[in-house]
Amino acid sequence: AAFRVTPQPGVPPEEAGAAVAAESSTGTWTTVWTDGLTSLDRYKGRCYGIEPVLGEDNQYIAYVAYPLDLFEEGSVTNMFTSIVGNVFGFKALRALRLEDLRIPTAYVKTFEGPPHGIQVERDKLNKYGRPLLGCTIKPKLGLSAKNYGRACYECL
């Protein structure tokens, strides 16, 4: 994963990168008694590189690698929850953004894919000749039917 990090004043970029790697894998904001029950080193994310962002003050790209054992096989939800679920907003950083994510072929192969194709979905819904959307329009509440329809149309 490649994160754009902006450390807080006084925090070295290497420390910020290490904090992102820890927080997005095995780290927590407090020590818990269960930490001693497992070998966390096996699951730790590792910041293996830091590069300054050209033309930007105090911004860096932190490259973080994760062991595949950290993630549940075939679960995009688990992978993203681990990598970005709780990493934003901790004290070492002023700003953080996930810029890139490379998924190893070995992990991609754990995904079985959908149990059936688009035709089965269209047949169930009796909807043909148009896109099927699965999203939440924002704001979730308060749009008139006309504006909701307009927002849906703009998604296409």
Buried (B, 14 or more C-beta within 10 A) or exposed (E): BBBBBBBBEEBEBBBBBBBBBBBBBBBEEEEEEEEEEEEEEEBBBBBEBBEEBEEEEBBBBBBBBBBEEBBEBBBEEBBEBBBBEBBBEBEBBBEBEBEEEEEEEEBEEEEEEEEEEEEEEBEEEEEEEEEEEEEEBEEEEEBEEEEEEEBBEEEE
